[in-house]
Amino acid sequence: MSGDLKKVLEINTALARTMITRFLREEITRVGFARGVIGLSGGIDSALVAFLAAEALGAQNVFGVLMPYRTSNPHSRADAELVAQTLGIATRVIEITQMVEPYLAQFAGDDARRRGNVMARVRMIVLYDQSEDFKGLVIGTSNKTEALLGYTTQFGDNAAALQPIADLYKAQVRELARAVGVPEKIIAKAPSADLWQGQTDEGELGFTYDDADAILYRLVDERRSVEDVVGLGFEARVVQRIAELMARNQFKRVPPLVAKLSARTIGVDFLYKRDWGK
């Protein structure tokens, strides 16, 4: 990432930390809860969210769920456990292999995308069941770069009651993670959904997060056209691919659309605050 763009994407980490912890505390307590549940993957996103949630709610009110599959990298579990131990939050390890293997063997075969989606959605089932047991809301761990690209499984890893870091690009996640004390080994490692051995986000996407951040910032925040961004010197293939992913995956960023038939339609005319009735 160029020095100029790095400077543009720099955030006031103290302010961002205050805003996110306040958001977590206010939005969770507003609906009658005091606790949060997080899927701890061992990656930077879930680590940052765990640090912020522990600060907002108190470590005793945050529960981390580790959900390895038989091919998961053992280092991922070790890093997730390091986060939990550093913060003093309770955790539970729930192996998903026996939950997904019968279905994968019968239907998904060697299709990596389908297998990954099944694993992501089974993890969602586990998280929501554990949230009922812990009496806390599921806190999401998606960042802005992933959300804009659609690099997420609908009703899988993007399923959550609230998303505290979904307005932070990946570079900003790294910046805030360092500021709150996430271990450097977690910040520095290659991002991976850990869906199969050797899988990395950037390898699957075909471009780096730095390139994605730079291009997305210009397409979204600066509202430039694809042609304008290519004219700034970015590779046309990558810019066009990112713009295509953004448009194609818009459906993942909105609630299910409702066909309007009546005078007052949920999500269209029937719009109340989340704290309605409080």
FENTABEL-V54129 format. One record per residue. N is the residue number from 1. RES is the residue in one letter. D_CENTER is the distance of its C-alpha to the mean C-alpha in Angstrom with 2 decimals. Layout:
# FENTABEL-V54129
[[N | RES | D_CENTER] [N | RES | D_CENTER]]
This chain:
# FENTABEL-V54129
[[1 | M | 21.76] [2 | S | 24.97] [3 | G | 26.07] [4 | D | 26.39] [5 | L | 22.86] [6 | K | 21.54] [7 | K | 23.68] [8 | V | 22.45] [9 | L | 18.77] [10 | E | 19.84] [11 | I | 18.85] [12 | N | 20.88] [13 | T | 18.83] [14 | A | 21.11] [15 | L | 20.66] [16 | A | 16.87] [17 | R | 16.95] [18 | T | 19.48] [19 | M | 17.80] [20 | I | 14.47] [21 | T | 16.47] [22 | R | 18.85] [23 | F | 16.30] [24 | L | 15.04] [25 | R | 18.70] [26 | E | 20.14] [27 | E | 17.86] [28 | I | 17.90] [29 | T | 21.62] [30 | R | 22.43] [31 | V | 21.95] [32 | G | 23.88] [33 | F | 21.46] [34 | A | 21.32] [35 | R | 18.81] [36 | G | 15.14] [37 | V | 13.67] [38 | I | 10.66] [39 | G | 10.02] [40 | L | 11.06] [41 | S | 10.73] [42 | G | 12.66] [43 | G | 10.27] [44 | I | 9.92] [45 | D | 6.41] [46 | S | 7.41] [47 | A | 10.82] [48 | L | 10.50] [49 | V | 9.19] [50 | A | 12.05] [51 | F | 14.46] [52 | L | 13.93] [53 | A | 14.16] [54 | A | 17.22] [55 | E | 18.76] [56 | A | 18.30] [57 | L | 19.41] [58 | G | 21.31] [59 | A | 20.52] [60 | Q | 22.60] [61 | N | 20.36] [62 | V | 17.10] [63 | F | 16.84] [64 | G | 14.80] [65 | V | 14.87] [66 | L | 15.23] [67 | M | 15.50] [68 | P | 17.18] [69 | Y | 18.89] [70 | R | 22.29] [71 | T | 21.19] [72 | S | 18.33] [73 | N | 19.11] [74 | P | 20.87] [75 | H | 19.67] [76 | S | 16.08] [77 | R | 17.60] [78 | A | 19.77] [79 | D | 17.07] [80 | A | 15.23] [81 | E | 18.72] [82 | L | 19.45] [83 | V | 16.68] [84 | A | 18.03] [85 | Q | 21.57] [86 | T | 21.09] [87 | L | 19.83] [88 | G | 22.12] [89 | I | 19.73] [90 | A | 20.75] [91 | T | 19.07] [92 | R | 19.92] [93 | V | 19.75] [94 | I | 19.78] [95 | E | 20.63] [96 | I | 19.55] [97 | T | 22.12] [98 | Q | 24.87] [99 | M | 22.77] [100 | V | 21.76] [101 | E | 24.71] [102 | P | 27.33] [103 | Y | 25.36] [104 | L | 24.24] [105 | A | 27.84] [106 | Q | 29.31] [107 | F | 27.16] [108 | A | 24.50] [109 | G | 26.77] [110 | D | 25.56] [111 | D | 23.14] [112 | A | 20.04] [113 | R | 17.82] [114 | R | 19.18] [115 | R | 18.96] [116 | G | 15.28] [117 | N | 14.63] [118 | V | 16.97] [119 | M | 15.35] [120 | A | 11.87] [121 | R | 13.84] [122 | V | 16.06] [123 | R | 13.38] [124 | M | 12.47] [125 | I | 16.24] [126 | V | 16.55] [127 | L | 13.98] [128 | Y | 15.73] [129 | D | 19.07] [130 | Q | 18.46] [131 | S | 17.40] [132 | E | 20.80] [133 | D | 22.55] [134 | F | 21.10] [135 | K | 21.45] [136 | G | 18.12] [137 | L | 15.23] [138 | V | 11.91] [139 | I | 9.39] [140 | G | 5.75] [141 | T | 3.28] [142 | S | 1.34] [143 | N | 4.81] [144 | K | 8.05] [145 | T | 9.25] [146 | E | 7.02] [147 | A | 7.57] [148 | L | 11.16] [149 | L | 11.82] [150 | G | 10.70] [151 | Y | 9.31] [152 | T | 7.75] [153 | T | 10.12] [154 | Q | 11.44] [155 | F | 12.09] [156 | G | 10.37] [157 | D | 6.80] [158 | N | 6.29] [159 | A | 9.16] [160 | A | 9.37] [161 | A | 12.19] [162 | L | 10.51] [163 | Q | 7.55] [164 | P | 8.97] [165 | I | 7.38] [166 | A | 6.76] [167 | D | 10.33] [168 | L | 10.21] [169 | Y | 10.85] [170 | K | 10.25] [171 | A | 13.82] [172 | Q | 13.38] [173 | V | 10.65] [174 | R | 13.41] [175 | E | 16.03] [176 | L | 14.77] [177 | A | 14.03] [178 | R | 17.66] [179 | A | 18.94] [180 | V | 17.79] [181 | G | 19.00] [182 | V | 16.28] [183 | P | 18.57] [184 | E | 19.27] [185 | K | 19.24] [186 | I | 15.48] [187 | I | 14.99] [188 | A | 17.54] [189 | K | 16.70] [190 | A | 15.62] [191 | P | 11.89] [192 | S | 11.94] [193 | A | 10.38] [194 | D | 13.84] [195 | L | 14.95] [196 | W | 18.43] [197 | Q | 20.58] [198 | G | 20.22] [199 | Q | 17.15] [200 | T | 15.23] [201 | D | 12.66] [202 | E | 15.34] [203 | G | 18.08] [204 | E | 16.65] [205 | L | 15.86] [206 | G | 19.26] [207 | F | 18.54] [208 | T | 17.07] [209 | Y | 14.09] [210 | D | 16.94] [211 | D | 18.66] [212 | A | 15.70] [213 | D | 15.18] [214 | A | 18.96] [215 | I | 19.42] [216 | L | 16.68] [217 | Y | 18.00] [218 | R | 21.43] [219 | L | 20.68] [220 | V | 18.61] [221 | D | 19.67] [222 | E | 23.17] [223 | R | 23.55] [224 | R | 25.40] [225 | S | 26.45] [226 | V | 25.72] [227 | E | 29.33] [228 | D | 29.03] [229 | V | 26.07] [230 | V | 27.99] [231 | G | 30.96] [232 | L | 29.24] [233 | G | 29.42] [234 | F | 26.15] [235 | E | 26.66] [236 | A | 27.28] [237 | R | 25.76] [238 | V | 22.35] [239 | V | 22.43] [240 | Q | 23.55] [241 | R | 20.95] [242 | I | 18.07] [243 | A | 19.88] [244 | E | 20.38] [245 | L | 16.77] [246 | M | 15.94] [247 | A | 18.86] [248 | R | 18.55] [249 | N | 15.03] [250 | Q | 15.76] [251 | F | 16.25] [252 | K | 12.60] [253 | R | 12.07] [254 | V | 15.07] [255 | P | 16.57] [256 | P | 19.14] [257 | L | 22.16] [258 | V | 25.33] [259 | A | 28.75] [260 | K | 30.82] [261 | L | 34.16] [262 | S | 35.16] [263 | A | 35.82] [264 | R | 32.71] [265 | T | 29.59] [266 | I | 26.36] [267 | G | 23.73] [268 | V | 26.53] [269 | D | 29.41] [270 | F | 28.46] [271 | L | 26.01] [272 | Y | 26.07] [273 | K | 24.14] [274 | R | 21.82] [275 | D | 24.51] [276 | W | 27.30] [277 | G | 29.99] [278 | K | 28.99]]
